[in-house]
């Protein structure tokens, strides 16, 4: 545990370590839930319908990026205000951000809903009307619920800003557990449909966050309870300055994953999305472990930067480097055990080639390297290099992915993802080292 704990015995570190330990148990439950959801949903649907749902769900994740980054912008600004013990400012920031998020999501729900009804989703998802009836209805209801979810899930950013990521993780996990319980109960019915699956997955987190909202602001953090009269236009600039950069990072990152599902579905059929996603879900368990260990770093770095604690920041980077190497070894072990795990997990109903596992394992190692250092940079608000690289990668992703996909199959799609994400890992590491050595200047310092 010493290898992966943070640093020293100061209060900031103790709080981060405590949250990391709590999150390990919570994320463990979440990982088990996600594992159980795959065979349960596969049993509820056939591989074709399951592939459709996975592709649709990846598109809907885009909605989670349409707050113009206000959630993460609030997280940084709120953490800085709390570090200065300025709760009057903190409450105004929360009020302003929450009201703006609600307004933006209502606009997106109305305008987006109109376009959702006009799009031919059978063509977009390469789906067959006979195999998946009422697809338009499934998409529209899922879209509306995702919008509502985004309005209420902002409560999680409060816990993130207060260096309590374990509580945010708990809320996410409870949403997944509720989905599992609903799908399990529905599996005993004879009328099984994609619509019921979509409704279960989309509505569950909404229920959890609605329950969490009054608990958070009436009991846990009364000082931060949002009020309409505390909305301040003058705070929008400070929120949006960082938030727009976070938004560009979010939307570009989502494109890289969502588009891969769409490309695979269109080039090879919805049924091929299933083995790709099963392998992806398996190896990205390492991402869950990474988030548990580095999520507290984001706000802790903001706190350390605000207080000028350079030694803590340098020691933190050393720990991140060690953590990346450890996770790389875990990924290698998972690759060697993949065939055995799949047989236990989903049986023989889905065939996953070793070459696909190898490609995805390499991709996940690249992403955890990039993500580990991006958490550090996000906490410091140094986003410019990330944004430029990520936007550029997102622009060229589709044509390259389509070309290599047609040439080399699903492995070609994953190879493109590896190639394009490699630049982010390298650039993030270089920027972190420059910042800690006080040699960052120009774009590296922004």
N, C-alpha and C positions, 0 to 999 in steps of 0.2 A: 504493500500500500504506500510505502514511502516513495516509491518511484513515481507514482502518479498523483500523490497529494501535491498541493501547492507548496507554499513556502513559509518557513518561520512560524512564529507564535504570536504575531501581531493580530489585532482584532479583525482586520480586513481578511487576513488569510484564514483565521479560525472560522469565520463565517462562510467563506468560500469552500473550505474543506468540509464543514458540516453539511452544506447544501449538496456537495458532490457525493458524500456518503448517503444522504437521504435519497438523492436522485438515482443512485445505483439500484436501490431496491425498487423504486418507482418505475424506472426504465426497464428493470428486469421483468416486472409484471407486464409492462407495455409490450416488450419484445415477445413474451409468451402469448399475450393476447393477439398480436399481429400474426404470429405463427399459427395459432389456432384458427384465426379468421380465414386464412388461405384455404386449407382443406375443407373447412365448413362451408365457405362460399362456393368453392368448386363443386361441392356436393349438392349445393342448393341450385347452382346454375351449371350449364355445360361449359367446356373450355371456350367455345365460341362466344357465348354470352359474357363469360368472365373477362375475356379479352376486350370485348366492347366496353364493359364497365371500367376496366383499368384505363383504357384510352380516354374515355369520357371523364373519369375522375382526374386524370392528369391535366385535362383542359380546364376543368373547374378550379384546379389549384391556382390558375392564373388570377382568379378573383381575389385570392388571398394576397396578391401583390398590388392591388389597385387602391391602396390607401395612400398612394404617393409617398410611401415610406414613413408615414406619420407615426406608426407604431414604434418603429425603431428610433425615429427622431425624438419622440417623447421619452423613450427609455434613456437616451443619453442626457437630454436636457434635465429630466427629472432627477437622475442620479447625481448630476452636478449640483442641482439646487438643494437636494437633501444633504450632500456632502458639506454644503455651506450652512446647513440648518435653517434654510429659508423656506419654511413651509407655506408661507403666503404665496410666494412665487410658484412653489410646487403645485399647490392646489389650482392656481390659475392656469398653469401649463396643462394639467390633467383635464380641466374643464374645456379649455380651448381645443385640445387635441381630440377629445371624445366627441365634442359637438361637430367638428370638421369631418371626422371619420363617418359619423352618422349621416351628415349631409351628402358627402361623396358617395357613400354606399347606396343611399336612396336614389340618387341621380343615376348611378350605374344600374340599379335594379330596374328602373323605369326604362331608360334608354336601351340598356343591354337586353332586357326582356323582349323588347320589340324586335331586335335583330335576331335573338335566339329563335323566335317563332318564324322568322323569315328564312332561316338557313336550312338547307337540305342536309340534315344530319346523317342520313343514310349514305349520302355521297361522301361527306367529310370523314366518316368513320369506316367507310367501305363495308357497310353492313347490309344484310339481306332483310327485306321487309317481312318475309315469311318466318325467318328465324328470330327476329327481334321486333315484335309489334309494339306500337305506341312509343317509339323511341323519342319522338318530339316531346311527348308528355314527360318522359323520364328526364330529358335534358332541362326542360323549363322548370320543373319542380326542384330539381337538384340545384340549378342556378339560383333560384330565389332563396333557397335555404342557405346556400353558401354566402350569399350577400348578408342575410340576417346574422349568420354566424360571425362574419367579420365585424359587424357592429358590436356584438356582445363580447367577442374574444379579446378585445382591447384590455380587458381587466387583467389578462395575463401579463401585459407589459408593466403593470404596476409592481407585480412581484419580481419581475426581472430587474426593474430599476432599483428596487429595494434590496437587491442582492439575495433574493429568495427564489431562484429559478426552480428549486425543487417543487414549490407549490404550483408554478406554471406547468411543470412536467406532470404533476398530479392531475391537474384539470384536463390536460390532453389525454392522459392515460384513462381517466374515468370516462371520457367520451368514447374511446376505443372499446373499453370494457362494456359499456352500455350497448354499443353496436353489436358486439359479440353475443350478448345476452338476447338481444332482439332477433338476430339471425338464427340463433340456436332454437328459440321458441318457434320461429316461423318454419324451421326445417321439419317440424312435425305436422305441418299443414300440407295439403295436396296441391293447393294453388300457389305454385312457386313462380316468381316473375322477377325480371330485372328491375321493374319499378319498385318492388318491395325492398330489394337490396339497396337501391339508390336512396330511397326514403330513409331507411334505417341508418345508413352511413352518414347522410347529410343532416338528419334531424338530431342525432344523438349529441354531438358537441354543442348544438344550440341549447339543448335542455340543461346541460352541465353548466354552461357559462351564465345562463339566466339565473340559475340557483346560486352560483358563486358571486354574482354581482352585489346583492344586498349584504351578503356575509362579509365581503371585502370592505365595502364602504360604510356599513353601519356598525361593524364590530372590529375588524382588524385595523383598517387604516381610515379612521373617521376624519383625520386631518386632510385627507386627500379626496374626499367625496366631491365629485364634479357637480357644479351648480351653473345653471344657464347664465346667471347674472355676472359670473366670473369670466365669461368669454372675453378675451382681449385680442383685438386685431393686431396690436403691436407685437404680440408674441408669435404670430404666424410666420413672420420673416425668419426668426431664429429656429422655429420648428421646421420650416420648409427648406432652409438653406442646407441642412444636413439630410432632411427627409427626401428631397428630390434625388440626391445621390443614392440613398438607400433604395428608393423606388427603382432606379435604373439597374442597380445590382439585383434586386429581387426579380424584376420582370425578365431581365436577360438570363438569369439563372434558371427561372422556370421554363423559359423557351427551350433551353438545352435539354431538359428532361421531357417536357410535354410533347415537343416536336418529335422526339425519338419514337414515342408511342404511336403518333399519327403516321409517321413515315413507315414504321414496321407494319402497321395495320393496312396501309394502302399498298405497300409493295408486296407483302407476303400473306396478308389476310389477318383478321382479328385473332384467330387461334394462335398465331405466332407471337402475339403480344404476351400470352400467358407464360410460356417458358422464360422469356426475357425478364418479365417482372418477378417471377418466382426466384430466379437467380439474383436479380437485383435486390429483392427484399432480403434474401439470405445474407449477402455480403454487406449490405448497408446496415446490418446489425452493429457493425463496427462504428458506423456513424452515430448510432445511439449511444454507444459507449463514449465516443469522442465528445458528443454534446454534453453528456453528464459531467465530464471532467473539465471541459473548457468553457462551458456556458457561464459559470460564475466568474470567469476571467474577464468577460466583456465589461461588466459594470465595475468590477474590482479595478481594472485598468483605468476606467474613467475616474474613479475615486482617487487612485494613486497619482494620475496625471494632474488632477485638480489640486492635490496636496503637495505636488512636486517630489514624490517619493521615487527617485530614479533607480535606486538600488533594488527596490522591490520589482520594478519593471524589468530590469536586466535579468534578475534571477528567474522571473516568470518565463522569459523567452527560453532560457536553458531547459526548464522543465518541459516546455512545449516540444522542443527538439527531441528530448528523450522519449516523450510520449508518442510521437510520430513513429519512431523506430519500433517501439513495443507493439503498436497497433499494426505495423507492417508485418511483423512476425505472426500476429494473430490471424491476419488475412491469409498468409501462406498456409497456416495450419487448417483454416477453414476450406481452402482450395483442395487440400489433400483429402479432407473428410467429406467433400460436397456430395459425392454419389451416395454414400452411406446415409447422410442426413436427408437427402431428397427421398430416398426409399421409405424412411421412417415418417417423413413429413407429409408428402403427397402421394406416396405409393408409386405405381408404375403408369399412372394415367397420363402423365406429362413427361416427355423425354427432353432432357437438357444436355446438350453436347458438352464435353469437357472444354472444347475450344471456346465456347461461349462463356463458361465459368472463368476460364483464364483471362479472357478479355475484360470481363466485368470486375474481376478481382483487381486487375491492374488499374482499371478506371477508378475504383473505390479508393485505392491507395493514393492516387493522384488527388482526388477530391478531399480526402481527409488531411493531406498535407496542406492544400490550399486553404481549407476551412479553418484548420487549427491556427494558422497565422492571420487569417482574415478576422477572426474573433478579436485578436489583439489590436489589429488596425481599426476595426469598427469601434472598439472601446475608446480609442484615441481620436476618433473622428477623422482619420486619415484615409480617405476613400477615393481620391481622384484617380490614382493608378489603377485600382480595382475596376472602377467604373469604365474607364477608357478601354481596358483590355476586355472586360466582360461584354460590353456593347459591341465591340468589334467582332468578338467570337460569335455572339448571337446572330450578327448580320450574315456572316459567312457559313453559319452552321447548316442551314437548310440545304443549300446547293451542294456542299461537300458531302453531307450525310446522305443525300439522295443519290449522288454519283457513286460513292463507295458502297452504299447499300445495294444498289442495282448490280454492282460489280462483284461484291463479296458476300452478299447476304446480310443477315442480322449481325454477324461479326464485323462486317464493314461499318455498320452504324455505330457499334460500340467503339471500334478503332478510331473513328472520327471524333467521338466524344473524348477519348483519351488524348488524342493529339491536340485538340483545341483547349482542353482544360489544363494541359501541362504548362502552358504559358502563365496561367494564373498562379500555380503553385510556385514557380520560379520567381515571378515578380513580387509576390507577397513576401517571400522569404528575404529577397534582396532589400525590400523597403523596410521590413522589420529590423534587419541588421543595421541599416543606415540610421534609422531612428535611434536605436539603442546606443550606437556609437557616436551620436550627435554629428553625423556627417550628411544627414538628409537636407537637401536644398531643392529649390525649384518645385517641380511636380512631385518629387519624393516626399516633400514636407507638407503636402496638401491632402 
